[in-house]
């Protein structure tokens, strides 16, 4: 029994010595690149005349598409409302409406027609918002 214990302890010592001489290397996992895409954005403003015609909007979108851009949104920009108007206000000389007994006469004391002419409002410009994925390794401009 003693020779077996002695042999076992020598064997265990040999494994410990060999194990300490060989460096332990943990399995290395390769670094994974970030899976979150990086996007860049571009806003394109088209003038009112360009926004009126589908072929001009289509051309702008196709040109951007060949460069890798895709449409995110389209919006019509507000137009300033006309502040000047031409017209005539015709009021009968005597108050004839429901408020004719009010002193001074109020707006509802008159009956008549108001005619005003305003220039036709033209549609305004439009804006296209585009995005594309940045190529790997490129930083934002």
C-alpha positions in Angstrom: 0.0 0.0 0.0 2.8 2.3 0.8 4.4 1.9 -2.6 1.0 2.7 -4.2 0.6 5.9 -2.2 4.2 6.9 -2.9 3.7 6.3 -6.7 0.4 8.2 -6.6 1.9 11.2 -4.8 4.9 11.2 -7.2 2.5 11.1 -10.1 0.4 14.0 -8.7 3.5 16.0 -8.1 4.7 15.4 -11.6 1.3 16.6 -13.1 1.4 19.7 -10.8 5.0 20.5 -12.0 4.2 20.0 -15.6 1.0 22.1 -15.3 2.9 25.0 -13.7 5.4 24.9 -16.5 2.8 25.1 -19.3 1.0 28.5 -19.3 -2.8 28.3 -19.2 -4.5 30.1 -22.1 -8.1 30.8 -21.9 -10.0 30.4 -25.2 -10.0 33.8 -26.9 -13.3 35.1 -28.3 -12.8 37.2 -31.4 -13.9 40.8 -30.9 -17.3 41.3 -32.5 -17.8 44.5 -34.4 -20.7 46.7 -33.2 -23.9 45.4 -34.7 -25.7 48.7 -34.2 -25.8 50.5 -37.6 -24.5 54.0 -37.8 -26.7 56.3 -39.8 -26.1 59.7 -41.5 -28.9 62.0 -42.5 -29.4 64.6 -45.2 -32.1 67.2 -45.6 -32.9 68.3 -49.2 -35.0 71.4 -49.8 -36.7 71.7 -53.1 -38.1 75.0 -54.3 -41.9 75.4 -54.8 -41.7 74.9 -58.6 -39.8 71.6 -58.2 -42.3 70.3 -55.7 -45.2 70.8 -58.1 -44.0 68.3 -60.6 -43.7 64.6 -59.7 -41.0 64.0 -62.3 -38.7 66.6 -60.5 -39.3 65.0 -57.1 -38.7 61.6 -58.6 -35.5 62.7 -60.2 -34.2 64.1 -56.9 -35.1 60.9 -55.0 -33.6 58.6 -57.7 -30.4 60.7 -57.7 -30.1 60.4 -53.9 -31.0 56.7 -54.1 -28.0 55.9 -56.4 -25.8 57.4 -53.6 -27.3 55.0 -51.0 -29.8 57.4 -49.5 -33.3 56.3 -48.6 -36.3 58.5 -47.9 -37.3 58.9 -44.3 -39.9 61.7 -44.6 -41.4 64.3 -47.0 -43.0 67.5 -45.9 -44.5 70.6 -47.5 -43.1 73.7 -45.9 -45.6 76.4 -44.8 -46.4 79.3 -47.1 -46.8 82.8 -45.7 -50.4 83.7 -45.8 -51.2 86.8 -47.9 -51.5 89.9 -45.6 -53.0 92.3 -48.2 -56.4 92.0 -49.7 -58.4 94.1 -52.0 -62.2 94.5 -51.7 -65.1 96.7 -50.8 -67.3 96.6 -47.8 -70.8 97.7 -48.6 -73.0 98.7 -45.7 -76.5 100.0 -46.0 -77.0 103.5 -44.6 -79.3 102.3 -41.9 -78.9 99.5 -39.5 -81.3 96.7 -40.5 -80.0 93.6 -38.8 -81.0 92.0 -35.4 -78.8 94.4 -33.5 -80.2 97.6 -35.1 -81.4 99.0 -31.7 -77.9 98.8 -30.2 -76.1 102.1 -29.6 -73.6 102.3 -31.1 -74.6 99.7 -33.8 -72.7 96.4 -33.6 -71.5 94.1 -36.4 -74.7 92.1 -36.3 -76.8 95.3 -36.9 -75.8 95.4 -40.6 -76.8 93.2 -43.4 -74.9 93.1 -46.6 -72.2 91.4 -48.6 -68.5 91.6 -48.3 -66.5 90.7 -51.4 -62.7 90.4 -51.1 -60.2 89.3 -53.7 -56.9 87.8 -52.7 -54.1 86.4 -54.8 -54.2 82.6 -55.2 -51.8 81.0 -52.7 -49.2 78.9 -54.4 -47.8 75.8 -52.7 -44.5 76.4 -51.0 -41.3 74.5 -51.1 -40.9 71.0 -49.8 -38.2 69.1 -47.8 -37.0 65.5 -48.1 -35.2 63.9 -45.2 -32.9 61.0 -46.3 -30.7 58.5 -44.4 -28.1 56.0 -45.3 -26.0 53.6 -43.4 -22.4 54.7 -42.8 -19.8 52.4 -44.2 -17.8 50.6 -41.5 -14.8 52.6 -40.4 -16.2 56.0 -41.6 -16.7 58.7 -39.0 -19.5 61.2 -39.1 -18.8 64.2 -41.3 
